[in-house]
């Protein structure tokens, strides 16, 4: 058993490009044993944070056993990678690793997909089909998005987990299977139990050994490693001659909250490489800046101020008139002027196009003294 190797990155000073060279370093490894956690051909689990170390420590403990594992984590955190790592470092690693996404298969077809069926079992069943439970014999069955399992199917799944036997649809013959089950979900199954959307007995049977995956925002120290890893990977795939990554690009990635977690970061790096026009990866920093601002909680006053500033920029600082900011906002001009003063909005402080900028008009100014019905 072993740890996933990670990399120590020699980063130059801020504002200088960071080298793409990644070096193996003993201090950058999650030391579970002497070998790498990732087997040959297995996608790497990249990171060196304490949160990831704890997860891989649990993987090391549970992999040699036959215990059922329930992996919880937000979308994009790498639940399938952890499930595959458990399989690859178990005594069943030479057996099949069979994956089923319970959310991707229609409820009416999921039972047949899992249990299989005999010829003539239902309309369109022209031949015998071996189900996923049977195909996973001697290996591991990974049930992804187990929270989307139909309620009526859950007692049958529970029976297979407890007795390791089942019948194909349309058959009276009992089939035995020797498999290990690993499940994953992004949903709160305990809340689903309270709402009667998930069976409590199935939950307790699945959660023999739960593993909670941390979101990427809880391990920001891994983002630099991930950026370098994905940059090297996609640079080779899209044949982009990237030799370095701008430090400001990495810093922006570290600051971003990444609600889509590692998958979102991966897709962003691939897109940035495709759009890159030089040997240094700069990425689309405005996208990250906007996303970070959009995902941050703001007060009503902040939202109002931001909206007024944006409208003033669109009207080049014009407050009144049929095309002015007040008209666009659906406000009386005097009302808008009052709001600007209350929020501390000054035309001199707004990034307007190059033009003469006048001070914020006064409500008593004759130009703005005409009445307005609100």
ABEGO torsion letter per residue (X at the ends): XBBBBBBBBBBBBBGBBBBABBBBBAAABBBABABBABBBGBBBBBEABAAAAAAAAAAAAAAABABBBBBBEBBGAGAAAAAAAAAAABAAAABBBBBBBAAABBAAAAAAAAAEBBBGABBGBABBBBBAAAAABGBBBBBBGAAABBAAAAAAAAAAAAAGBBBBBGBABBBBBBBBBBBBBABBAAAAAAAGABBAAAAAAAAABBBBBBBAAABAAAAAAAAAAAAAAAAAAAGBBBABBBAAAAAAAAABAGAAEAAAAAAAAAAAAAABABABBAEBAAAAAAAAAAABBBBAAAAAAAAAAAAAAAAGGBABEAABAAAAAGBBAAAAAAAAAAAGBBAAABBBBBBBBBBBBBAABAAAABBBBX
